[in-house]
Amino acid sequence: MSEDNALKEVEIFNAHQEDTRKRTEFLAKAVFLIAGSALTLSINLFLSEDAPKLSPDYVCILKNAWWALFASMMLYILVLSVMLIRDYAFGERWRKKLNGQNVDVSGNPSWPDAIMWALGILAIVALFFGLGSLAWVSSALLSKGI
């Protein structure tokens, strides 16, 4: 493989990584916006003075929804933190490589990537659970005529 082809492959790889990072950041912002808004609005609604009366079952579902929404935001903060640490460590390996040291700069997926995937999937599941639970409680209240 020629040096020009190798440089083009590195550029393509870097562009792909940048695109993936941007999509991850976009998804994180969407989770923060959706979960934060749902959490804020539902807390304000269900804790206000004129809030509908809830059965203990619905209170339990509502509390779990709030915790799930909170968890989705915290999990995505962890995803972004692991991504930042991984990228910093990768940059430091490149610095050593550029200084002539023999280090692995292949960029192959490793344990931080597995952690980010696991946390990201948990964040999405928590978001869906939280939003679904809020919808469940709200629709149950509507069917009761409250």
Secondary structure by P-SEA (a helix, b strand, c coil): ccaaaaaaaaaaaaaaaaaaaaaaaaaaaaaaaaaaaaaaaaaaaaaccccccccaaaaaaaaaaaaaaaaaaaaaaaaaaaaaaaaaaaaaaaaaaaacccccccccccaaaaaaaaaaaaaaaaaaaaaaaaaaaaaaaaaacc
